[in-house]
Amino acid sequence: MESPLDPGRLAAQATSLPSDGFVMDYRSLITFRRSKESTMRVAPPSWELLVCDMAGTAFSDDGLVIEAFRAALLGTGVPGGPELEAAMASFDSNRGRSKLDAFRDVLPEEELARTANEAFERRYEELVGQVGIKAFPGVDDLFVRLRAAGVRIALITGFAERTRETLVDALGWRDIVDLTLSPSDAGRGRPFPDMILTAALRLQVTDMHAVAVVGDTRSDLLAGWRSGAGVVAGVTTGAHTRTTLEAAPHTHLLDSLAEIENVMATR
């Protein structure tokens, strides 16, 4: 009988994962990865980079993303009722992806998807200006301490560049992060690993095992796993529940982004 931990079989599983779907049981993959790490004869590298998702991971927007997505759908002609709720359910199950891709999933034409995405970005920026956003407790200090220790900080997001930079300025993070990326900067959004790998290349990381990735959605975790990062941690402060995150590939599940410092200190 073929072993469930056979490396060839596991490699085939990893490369055959659907690009926009999620396998619900990663236990054999996680067990294999941890068994390999436990038998390493060399010390793990010093940490070089923390890659963080933004909304739901590093800051709270109190549901503004959902509100803006709904408004954009209504504005492009999606009727209220079952059709709208089905579109919202699709969006919720695929949180963490490029917002444009999310609109492509539920709208029949590319032009409509792009129009809806532009409306979403405008509405979201309006809501941020009206309601405000705030970093989760301890995040500002976390970034400062890690950078002082030589760890660089990269923020990645499914928002377009303009909205991303509006958020960075609203949070006062311009001087405490090293890099911010959107899908258009890297080629593809999550669940692909492009943004994480782009951050590692731009910041001249020497070893992907020296990279920690943190996010609040299963798309974040799948992207982190595919990148080969040393730590792939889910946080329960955002879009997806612990139960949902547990079904995605990960090394750790945390109650907040601030807890990543302890994970990095005890490896």
Phi and psi in degrees as a GROMACS rama.xvg file:
@    title "Ramachandran Plot"
@    xaxis  label "Phi"
@    yaxis  label "Psi"
@TYPE xy
-70.0023  130.496  GLU-2
-67.5203  138.872  SER-3
-67.1421  -13.4274  PRO-4
-107.139  14.5998  LEU-5
-61.2373  125.703  ASP-6
-57.8741  -39.9651  PRO-7
-63.8341  -40.4204  GLY-8
-66.961  -40.9788  ARG-9
-66.2354  -38.5673  LEU-10
-63.1288  -39.9285  ALA-11
-64.7776  -39.7488  ALA-12
-61.7134  -44.42  GLN-13
-64.3684  -40.3455  ALA-14
-80.3986  -15.0986  THR-15
-97.4044  3.97698  SER-16
-60.6418  136.8  LEU-17
-63.3949  145.358  PRO-18
-68.9342  -26.7803  SER-19
-125.726  19.4011  ASP-20
-128.945  -178.17  GLY-21
-142.354  127.586  PHE-22
-75.1688  136.405  VAL-23
-87.2038  -6.28056  MET-24
-134.306  105.575  ASP-25
-104.87  15.7117  TYR-26
-59.8195  -41.738  ARG-27
-66.6283  -38.09  SER-28
-63.6791  -45.5039  LEU-29
-65.8054  -42.3304  ILE-30
-62.3395  -42.622  THR-31
-63.6725  -45.4177  PHE-32
-62.1824  -44.4248  ARG-33
-67.9177  -34.7814  ARG-34
-66.4191  -36.166  SER-35
-67.6188  -41.9169  LYS-36
-65.2847  -36.0083  GLU-37
-70.6164  -20.3941  SER-38
-101.737  8.08847  THR-39
-62.115  139.728  MET-40
-99.4293  -0.631858  ARG-41
-117.092  152.427  VAL-42
-69.6259  142.461  ALA-43
-63.9841  151.038  PRO-44
-70.3193  159.561  PRO-45
-67.8431  149.221  SER-46
-66.424  135.864  TRP-47
-116.879  -29.098  GLU-48
-151.465  135.046  LEU-49
-111.484  121.813  LEU-50
-107.621  119.368  VAL-51
-119.737  137.077  CYS-52
-65.8097  164.211  ASP-53
-99.9905  -85.6681  MET-54
-63.7698  128.558  ALA-55
90.0278  -18.2552  GLY-56
-110.23  -54.7897  THR-57
-97.6894  -27.6552  ALA-58
-144.083  159.6  PHE-59
-103.555  133.999  SER-60
-116.352  9.09741  ASP-61
52.9297  43.0316  ASP-62
82.2863  12.9833  GLY-63
-66.3217  -32.4107  LEU-64
-61.3567  -46.5127  VAL-65
-62.1038  -44.7097  ILE-66
-61.9413  -43.0185  GLU-67
-69.7335  -36.1382  ALA-68
-65.4317  -44.2162  PHE-69
-61.7401  -44.9601  ARG-70
-61.7641  -38.7497  ALA-71
-66.5949  -39.5065  ALA-72
-64.5116  -46.2684  LEU-73
-61.7717  -38.1198  LEU-74
-68.9788  -21.0873  GLY-75
-99.9807  12.2502  THR-76
99.7338  3.57184  GLY-77
-71.1546  123.15  VAL-78
-72.806  151.042  PRO-79
-65.8474  168.834  GLY-80
98.8983  -151.592  GLY-81
-57.1656  -38.1889  PRO-82
-65.1452  -42.7508  GLU-83
-66.435  -43.1448  LEU-84
-65.6578  -35.0645  GLU-85
-65.4643  -39.9375  ALA-86
-65.5761  -40.7042  ALA-87
-66.6612  -36.9665  MET-88
-65.4622  -38.9918  ALA-89
-62.0986  -43.8893  SER-90
-62.2253  -45.4712  PHE-91
-63.2523  -38.8575  ASP-92
-71.8999  -18.5822  SER-93
-116.644  29.5965  ASN-94
-57.7761  147.953  ARG-95
100.807  -18.0859  GLY-96
-80.8539  170.904  ARG-97
-55.0009  135.273  SER-98
-64.1671  -35.1905  LYS-99
-62.3157  -42.4209  LEU-100
-62.8263  -36.2199  ASP-101
-62.8307  -40.433  ALA-102
-70.646  -34.4405  PHE-103
-61.7576  -31.8774  ARG-104
-64.907  -30.8118  ASP-105
-115.592  -8.30983  VAL-106
-114.134  142.378  LEU-107
-76.5098  -18.6928  PRO-108
-128.214  146.155  GLU-109
-59.8329  -41.4472  GLU-110
-62.3312  -41.2287  GLU-111
-63.1794  -42.2965  LEU-112
-62.063  -42.274  ALA-113
-68.4895  -38.5437  ARG-114
-63.3624  -44.0891  THR-115
-64.346  -39.2751  ALA-116
-64.8017  -40.617  ASN-117
-64.4408  -40.385  GLU-118
-65.206  -39.1429  ALA-119
-59.9281  -48.6891  PHE-120
-60.7246  -42.95  GLU-121
-62.828  -46.8655  ARG-122
-65.6996  -39.4331  ARG-123
-63.6062  -44.0972  TYR-124
-61.9027  -38.8307  GLU-125
-61.2944  -45.2585  GLU-126
-65.3538  -39.9885  LEU-127
-61.1119  -41.3275  VAL-128
-64.9945  -35.3807  GLY-129
-81.0556  -43.8574  GLN-130
-98.5192  -35.7151  VAL-131
87.7854  162.859  GLY-132
-134.226  160.175  ILE-133
-145.471  144.54  LYS-134
-65.6299  148.032  ALA-135
-66.0619  152.421  PHE-136
-52.7426  132.762  PRO-137
86.3507  -8.11219  GLY-138
-71.0358  -44.86  VAL-139
-56.2842  -48.9812  ASP-140
-65.1915  -35.3577  ASP-141
-59.1347  -48.6631  LEU-142
-61.0379  -43.4431  PHE-143
-62.9609  -46.0136  VAL-144
-65.4706  -43.6583  ARG-145
-64.0523  -42.2607  LEU-146
-65.4712  -36.2931  ARG-147
-64.224  -27.3826  ALA-148
-89.0659  3.12098  ALA-149
94.1592  6.44935  GLY-150
-93.1284  126.66  VAL-151
-85.7574  155.849  ARG-152
-118.735  125.346  ILE-153
-121.822  131.105  ALA-154
-103.505  131.827  LEU-155
-124.588  151.841  ILE-156
-158.769  159.899  THR-157
-87.185  -2.80453  GLY-158
-74.5027  155.471  PHE-159
-69.5658  164.115  ALA-160
-56.6357  -44.7985  GLU-161
-60.492  -47.0372  ARG-162
-65.612  -41.6487  THR-163
-55.4292  -47.082  ARG-164
-70.8529  -31.6355  GLU-165
-61.3564  -41.3778  THR-166
-66.8422  -43.2676  LEU-167
-59.5414  -43.3085  VAL-168
-67.6176  -40.4803  ASP-169
-62.5829  -31.9481  ALA-170
-88.378  -8.55929  LEU-171
71.4971  32.3791  GLY-172
-100.801  6.24641  TRP-173
-54.7632  -36.0897  ARG-174
-101.119  2.27294  ASP-175
-120.289  7.15655  ILE-176
-124.618  155.524  VAL-177
-96.2734  -26.3162  ASP-178
-158.612  143.286  LEU-179
-129.694  136.676  THR-180
-136.442  144.472  LEU-181
-118.738  167.429  SER-182
-53.2628  -37.038  PRO-183
-64.8524  -18.9177  SER-184
-81.5194  -17.1331  ASP-185
-121.92  -18.0476  ALA-186
118.25  -59.0235  GLY-187
-134.579  151.392  ARG-188
-87.4232  -177.837  GLY-189
-66.3664  148.102  ARG-190
-86.1536  8.99037  PRO-191
-72.9246  154.797  PHE-192
-87.6001  9.27421  PRO-193
-56.8018  -44.2355  ASP-194
-66.0125  -38.5253  MET-195
-66.1432  -44.9812  ILE-196
-67.8466  -36.2867  LEU-197
-63.3116  -42.2416  THR-198
-60.5287  -43.9733  ALA-199
-63.0379  -39.4092  ALA-200
-69.1881  -46.8112  LEU-201
-64.8074  -33.1094  ARG-202
-96.6225  8.81179  LEU-203
57.6288  44.7848  GLN-204
-66.795  140.693  VAL-205
-94.3473  -18.211  THR-206
-153.478  123.216  ASP-207
-65.4424  -18.7666  MET-208
-70.9906  -10.9748  HIS-209
-95.5028  14.9759  ALA-210
-114.395  133.639  VAL-211
-112.488  134.759  ALA-212
-118.652  133.089  VAL-213
-132.237  135.07  VAL-214
-158.526  168.236  GLY-215
-107.759  6.83303  ASP-216
-128.951  162.29  THR-217
-67.9164  -27.5265  ARG-218
-61.7796  -40.9463  SER-219
-59.356  -45.7779  ASP-220
-68.4394  -41.2062  LEU-221
-64.3057  -41.7416  LEU-222
-62.965  -43.3124  ALA-223
-63.0715  -42.2341  GLY-224
-63.4412  -45.0933  TRP-225
-65.589  -24.3998  ARG-226
-75.8393  -19.055  SER-227
83.8615  16.9324  GLY-228
-61.0268  150.046  ALA-229
-67.8214  -34.5753  GLY-230
-128.637  133.141  VAL-231
-128.062  103.501  VAL-232
-115.944  134.019  ALA-233
-96.5766  146.949  GLY-234
-121.015  145.583  VAL-235
-96.5742  22.8398  THR-236
-94.403  -0.409753  THR-237
-127.953  -131.977  GLY-238
-69.6959  -39.9818  ALA-239
-109.505  146.644  HIS-240
-76.3833  166.533  THR-241
-57.7434  -40.6726  ARG-242
-60.3268  -43.9345  THR-243
-65.7917  -42.2581  THR-244
-66.3906  -35.2318  LEU-245
-61.205  -27.2094  GLU-246
-82.9781  -4.8026  ALA-247
-103.417  158.832  ALA-248
-67.7885  136.395  PRO-249
-164.907  164.269  HIS-250
-105.941  -27.4497  THR-251
-146  151.306  HIS-252
-122.263  129.279  LEU-253
-123.686  158.51  LEU-254
-85.9329  -15.0286  ASP-255
-161.703  159.258  SER-256
-61.0976  -35.2939  LEU-257
-57.7897  -25.5184  ALA-258
-71.4635  -13.9742  GLU-259
-62.9469  -26.0991  ILE-260
-61.8805  -40.4767  GLU-261
-67.4579  -38.506  ASN-262
-60.9634  -45.7233  VAL-263
-68.2272  -29.1535  MET-264
-79.4318  -20.3965  ALA-265
-110.518  6.57152  THR-266
